[in-house]
Amino acid sequence: MQDQVLDQMDIERERGITVKLAPVRMAWRGHELNLIDTPGHVDFSYEVSRSLAAVEGAILVVDASQGIQAQTLANLELAQTQGLVIIPVMNKIDLPNADVAAASTELEKLLSVDRADIILASAKLGQGVPDILDRIIDRVPSPAGTTSAALRTLIFDSTFDAYQGVVTYVRVVDGAMRSGQKVRFLATGATTTVLEVGRFRPKLEATEALTAGEIGYVVTSLKTVTEARVGDTITTDPPQVQALPGYKKIQPMVYAGVFTASGDDYPRLREAMSKLQLNDAALQFEPEHSPALGYGFRCGFLGLLHLDIVQERLRREYNLELVVTVPSVAYHVYVQGSEAPLIVRGPLELPDPSQIIRIEEP
């Protein structure tokens, strides 16, 4: 047992942030609660949107010492768009610099709620936590969906295990999922046999089946997480249903070159990048050669925090000394004689200026 049970990475515990979402099932006063701890950072907004699509309510946690931040507003908008019940919580009220009154006023205006509806809590002291769980039971509706209908299952995360292959984190919307079932992933077209299903307590615990309304995990025999993309729909093979809405392919927003300080470490870097990509489908990379830095990779990230975490993991988990170039975005350059734009990720790739009609940036 450790203080922050759901934060698995050292970086998460040190910085007090969530990088990889963590689901857990909890029994409370005769009810079964399926909870997902999601990242708050805007880099991971697509994964957050899929987690919100898997649930009926959202706990909006605001730091009493910092108040409402820009990413709080972005994630709140996602939750409201999906019609979720919002439970406002003011956390860290035990801190000496906490300004509970000011932060509560901000929340009142934002959500149009009474101050009495805002739960004051301190996760560190355990204060207010039972009130949050009771409020979930009072306000959040039980999940809809019928067990007898055709199988429709939403993937909200996936991870890779060296022994089990790809493990998908799912919400069963309709039907039931059992081991031995032949299933298909609608967006990627991959087919596989379910090896095991189970729930998070918080470690993986196998069960006979996952039925409509439940959140759990599915062990597949797939070899890469790119075959089980976040937001995809799993159904029986042959599929008989419409895909669940909201799926899209994640596109990197920021590009940077990653090189090793010593050229001899390039094979180790290639192996480390491949291993990281097994658990992070959003990480994209391709080989790159620089006259100054030698061989490395041009990598695509969701944003600057994503870049920061990947390079920190490469340094810690694989003992690599890295040189990372200044991050840039991908520009669309329209040139004479071509309707389709060139995609330019670095200044060296820019065509002759006299040929350029216009340049667009994200």
Salt bridges, closest charged atoms under 4 A:
ASP10 OD1 - ARG13 NH2 3.22
GLU14 OE1 - ARG316 NH2 2.71
GLU32 OE1 - ARG25 NH1 3.23
GLU32 OE2 - ARG201 NH2 3.29
ASP43 OD1 - HIS41 ND1 3.59
GLU56 OE2 - ARG171 NH1 3.08
ASP63 OD2 - LYS92 NZ 3.44
GLU108 OE1 - ARG115 NH2 2.86
ASP117 OD1 - ARG139 NH2 3.76
ASP134 OD2 - ARG29 NH1 2.81
ASP157 OD1 - LYS20 NZ 3.28
ASP174 OD2 - ARG152 NH2 3.31
GLU205 OE2 - ARG199 NE 2.94
GLU205 OE2 - ARG201 NE 3.50
GLU214 OE2 - ARG25 NH1 2.82
ASP237 OD2 - LYS182 NZ 3.90
ASP237 OD1 - ARG184 NE 3.03
ASP265 OD1 - ARG268 NH1 3.24
GLU271 OE2 - LYS275 NZ 3.22
ASP280 OD2 - HIS306 NE2 2.75
GLU288 OE2 - ARG298 NH1 3.79
ASP308 OD2 - ARG15 NH1 3.02
GLU312 OE2 - ARG316 NE 3.03
GLU317 OE2 - ARG313 NE 2.86
GLU360 OE2 - ARG358 NE 3.20
